[in-house]
Amino acid sequence: MFSILLKIVFLFLILIIANIAYKGKTFDKTSWVRVFFLSLIFVASSFFLLIGKGQKILITVNYFTIGIFFATTLLWFIFPKIIRFFGKYPSWYLKNKKNNVRFMVKFESPSMTIKYFEVVFQQSTFLYLLFVALIDLPKNTNIFLFTVVITAIHLGNLLFMDKKWALFYTVLSIPMAIIFGNMILQGFVLLTTSIHLLFYLIFNATYWFPVNIKEFK
């Protein structure tokens, strides 16, 4: 158990390093130099978490999983053009400055590039927890502790974003952790990454169309 605690503490240290220059920022008029720097931090953090652990990690690679992942990645990077063609820029929402922290709503290529690599990093933390920190535990215990840790990580958003949104993402993270945990243990991390990315696209795209979830305005 002490070994597990040490591995989780190491994970939290990496999380702090990876997010210290990222969380709570609005990314207005972000330069591509900053985009490269922050994206590199997420890639490097993923590397430090998983270096030397390849033999422990199960990743299902076939035409279906690779195809879904690459199609989702392509959609992610062309989505700023697609949403501007079909939707209307949500000035009504972004006029409130506190909403600028939810920069994904703007669908701007520089900030979306950073977000993409953040999602990849998050998926790397899932791999680390499930296949490295908790792998020696029974499956049900593994999934339970994985869910507890993921919930605790999401509670950390209370330090950086509006309480309403932090709690919303925390509650959502519980079923997500259970579903993703079981999928990743079967090797389907490319699919969970795709679902993760698609969630952000669909959820934030609602603000570009007339029908929106009123309680979150």
URNORDA-V645448 format. One line per field, one symbol per residue. phi: phi as a letter, one per 40 degrees, with the letter a starting at -180 (. if undefined). psi: psi as a letter, one per 40 degrees, with the letter a starting at -180 (. if undefined). A space follows every 10 residues. Layout:
BEGIN
phi = ???
psi = ???
END
This chain:
BEGIN
phi = .ccccccccd dcccccccbc cbcgccfcfc ccccdccccc cccccccccb dgbdcccbbc bacccccccc ccccddcccd cccccbbbdc ddccccdccc cccddcfbdc cccccdcccc cdccccdccc bbcbcccddc cdcccdcccc cccccccdcb bdddcccccc cccccccccc dcccccgccc cccccdccdc cccccdccbd cbcdcbc
psi = dddddddddd dddddddded edheidfhfh iddddddddd ddddddddde heedeehhhh hadddddddd ddddddeedd ddddddahhg dddedhddee dgddddfhdd dddddddddd dddddddddd ecdedeiidd dddddddddd dddddeedee ihdddddddd dddddddddd dddddeefdd dddddddddd ddddddeeid hihdee.
END
